[in-house]
Amino acid sequence: MPEQPKVIRRRIRSVSSTKKITRTMEMVATAKLRAAQQRVQSSGPYLENLRKLMAEIGASGVDVSRWPHFSVRPGKRTLLFLVTANRGLCGAFNTNLVRLARDTYRAKEADGHQLRLFVAGKKGISALRYQGFELERTYVAELSDRPTPQDGEFFLGELIGPFLANEVDEVLVVYPHWESIGRQPPTVLRLFPIAPEGVARTSGVPPLFEPSAEEILDRLLPLYGRQLIYSVLAEAVASEQVARRIAMKLATDNASDMVTRLTRDYNRARQAVITKEIAEILGGAEALKE
């Protein structure tokens, strides 16, 4: 039996209200994305320069064994840190991150690793708990929509502590890596131990450091770790806003299409009712003539 015009009209009002909500959320996500993207773009050059300086020091042949940050240990104790969002309505953003963290955890576990799991974000916490994982530490209030270098310093302290205390042999971070506004793939980053990277020199003259490379590295390591974690947090927030904007845009477009279809159905149903009423009036008139 065809739907009555009154029922279809209620559905149109309901979908239209939902469309207003999704449109508003799309606009909010777009506004937040601008600020988040600026944070990513401003932190990138600083981190890149830190990496280049680290690479120059690594190429100088300095002995990095005195710093535990570079210590490659034979053990199989891994700390896995997952960064997700506190909110949903952002498509498969959280699902993809949780899937990568779960697969990484199980692959390491199958290889004989002992794992500790730290998770930031309500969505990652609830998903992994539902899947039966034991979470050692969780962070919700500490995860901000506007991350600062101080947030990076806080999370660096949480992650570097077990490594420097020789409780774990490596620290891995699962987060959405910002490559461009159209691509933020879930990525596994090895935070510790740091690889002492070298750079190719165009000449045989070794670089000179003032003060010494050791003194520079003493000051550089805390800055490098804090900036790296800050970049992870900034990229996670920017990627979340991109995913939410796309999801809300699709929801708004689908709502518009649904309103169009419902309006067409409403007009057809209303026309059928009118035609039926006219037929009944004509039928009554003919009956009176007889």
VENBELMO-V626583 format. One record per pair of residues at least 4 apart in sequence whose C-alpha atoms are under 7 Angstrom apart, sorted by sequence separation. I is the first residue (numbers start at 1). J is the second residue. If there is no record, write none. Layout:
BEGIN
[[I,J] [I,J]]
END
This chain:
BEGIN
[[3,7] [4,8] [5,9] [6,10] [7,11] [8,12] [9,13] [10,14] [11,15] [12,16] [13,17] [14,18] [15,19] [16,20] [17,21] [18,22] [19,23] [20,24] [21,25] [22,26] [23,27] [24,28] [25,29] [26,30] [27,31] [28,32] [29,33] [30,34] [32,36] [33,37] [34,38] [35,39] [36,40] [37,41] [38,42] [39,43] [40,44] [43,47] [44,48] [45,49] [46,50] [47,51] [48,52] [49,53] [50,54] [51,55] [52,56] [53,57] [54,58] [55,59] [56,60] [58,62] [92,96] [93,97] [94,98] [95,99] [96,100] [97,101] [98,102] [99,103] [100,104] [101,105] [102,106] [103,107] [104,108] [105,109] [106,110] [107,111] [108,112] [109,113] [120,124] [121,125] [122,126] [123,127] [124,128] [125,129] [126,130] [127,131] [128,132] [129,133] [139,143] [147,151] [148,152] [149,153] [150,154] [151,155] [152,156] [153,157] [154,158] [155,159] [156,160] [157,161] [160,164] [161,165] [162,166] [163,167] [179,183] [180,184] [209,213] [211,215] [212,216] [213,217] [214,218] [215,219] [216,220] [217,221] [220,224] [221,225] [222,226] [223,227] [224,228] [225,229] [226,230] [227,231] [228,232] [229,233] [230,234] [231,235] [232,236] [233,237] [234,238] [235,239] [236,240] [237,241] [238,242] [239,243] [240,244] [241,245] [242,246] [243,247] [244,248] [245,249] [246,250] [247,251] [248,252] [249,253] [250,254] [251,255] [252,256] [253,257] [254,258] [255,259] [256,260] [257,261] [258,262] [259,263] [260,264] [261,265] [262,266] [263,267] [264,268] [265,269] [266,270] [267,271] [268,272] [269,273] [270,274] [271,275] [272,276] [273,277] [274,278] [275,279] [276,280] [277,281] [278,282] [279,283] [280,284] [281,285] [282,286] [283,287] [284,288] [285,289] [286,290] [3,8] [57,62] [65,70] [108,113] [109,114] [119,124] [128,133] [129,134] [162,167] [163,168] [178,183] [179,184] [211,216] [64,70] [65,71] [119,125] [162,168] [163,169] [178,184] [163,170] [177,184] [176,184] [177,185] [85,94] [176,185] [177,186] [84,94] [176,186] [177,187] [175,186] [176,187] [174,186] [175,187] [84,97] [125,138] [174,187] [175,188] [174,188] [173,188] [174,189] [172,188] [173,189] [118,135] [172,189] [173,190] [117,135] [118,136] [119,137] [120,138] [121,139] [122,140] [172,190] [173,191] [82,101] [117,136] [118,137] [119,138] [120,139] [121,140] [171,190] [172,191] [116,136] [117,137] [118,138] [119,139] [120,140] [171,191] [171,192] [121,143] [170,192] [120,143] [170,193] [98,124] [94,123] [94,124] [78,113] [86,121] [76,112] [77,113] [78,114] [79,115] [80,116] [81,117] [82,118] [83,119] [84,120] [85,121] [86,122] [87,123] [76,113] [77,114] [78,115] [79,116] [80,117] [81,118] [82,119] [83,120] [84,121] [85,122] [86,123] [76,114] [77,115] [78,116] [79,117] [80,118] [81,119] [82,120] [83,121] [85,123] [84,123] [84,124] [86,140] [184,239] [175,232] [178,235] [177,235] [176,235] [176,236] [175,236] [178,239] [176,239] [156,225] [156,226] [101,174] [153,226] [156,229] [152,226] [152,227] [97,174] [149,226] [152,229] [97,175] [149,227] [152,230] [151,230] [149,230] [148,230] [147,233] [147,234] [79,168] [97,186] [78,168] [96,186] [77,168] [78,169] [79,170] [80,171] [81,172] [82,173] [83,174] [77,169] [78,170] [79,171] [80,172] [81,173] [82,174] [83,175] [145,237] [76,169] [77,170] [78,171] [79,172] [80,173] [81,174] [82,175] [75,169] [68,164] [73,169] [72,193] [71,193] [69,192] [70,193] [69,193] [70,194] [69,194] [70,195] [70,196] [58,196] [58,197] [59,198] [58,198] [59,199] [55,197] [56,198] [55,198] [56,199] [55,199] [60,206] [60,207] [93,240] [90,240] [93,243] [91,243] [90,243] [91,244] [90,244] [89,244] [57,213] [91,247] [90,247] [89,247] [50,224] [47,227] [47,228] [43,231] [40,231] [40,234] [39,234] [40,235] [36,234] [36,237] [37,238] [36,238] [33,238] [33,241] [32,241] [33,242] [29,241] [29,244] [30,245] [29,245] [26,245] [26,248] [25,248] [26,249] [23,248] [22,248] [22,251] [23,252] [22,252] [19,252] [19,255] [15,255] [16,259] [15,259] [12,259] [12,262] [8,262] [9,266] [8,266] [5,266] [5,269] [4,269] [5,270]]
END
